[in-house]
Amino acid sequence: MGALLWLLIPLTVGLTAGIWAWGTGRRTAGPPDRGTFDDLDRYQRMRTVLGNH
């Protein structure tokens, strides 16, 4: 019986996560990110600044 209780933990967590995702509207992926190059530029600047220290 103890082993069955351990199986209930991941089942409960999975169901809770599914209900949360459904409730927050994360049913499908969002539109593609259009600011990819802006993100890349920001990442490169961050790497440059952190690389100098």
C-alpha positions in Angstrom: 0.0 0.0 0.0 2.9 2.4 0.7 4.2 2.0 -2.9 0.8 3.0 -4.2 0.8 6.1 -2.1 4.2 7.1 -3.7 2.6 6.7 -7.1 -0.2 9.1 -6.1 2.3 12.0 -5.6 3.5 12.3 -9.2 -0.1 11.7 -10.4 -1.4 14.5 -8.2 1.4 16.9 -9.2 0.7 16.1 -12.9 -3.0 16.7 -12.6 -2.4 19.9 -10.6 0.0 21.2 -13.3 -2.5 20.3 -16.0 -5.3 22.1 -14.3 -3.1 25.1 -13.7 -2.0 25.3 -17.3 -5.6 25.0 -18.5 -6.8 27.6 -16.1 -4.1 30.1 -17.1 -4.8 29.7 -20.8 -1.6 27.9 -21.8 -3.3 25.5 -24.0 -1.3 26.2 -27.1 2.1 27.8 -27.8 2.2 31.5 -28.4 3.1 33.2 -31.7 6.7 33.1 -32.7 9.0 35.7 -31.2 9.6 38.5 -33.7 12.4 40.2 -31.7 15.0 37.5 -32.1 17.7 39.8 -33.3 17.0 42.3 -30.5 17.3 39.5 -28.0 20.6 38.4 -29.6 22.0 42.0 -29.5 21.0 42.3 -25.8 22.7 38.9 -25.1 25.9 39.9 -26.9 26.0 43.2 -24.9 25.5 41.4 -21.7 28.2 38.9 -22.5 30.6 41.8 -23.3 29.9 43.6 -20.1 30.1 40.5 -17.9 33.3 39.4 -19.8 35.1 42.6 -18.8 34.8 41.9 -15.1 
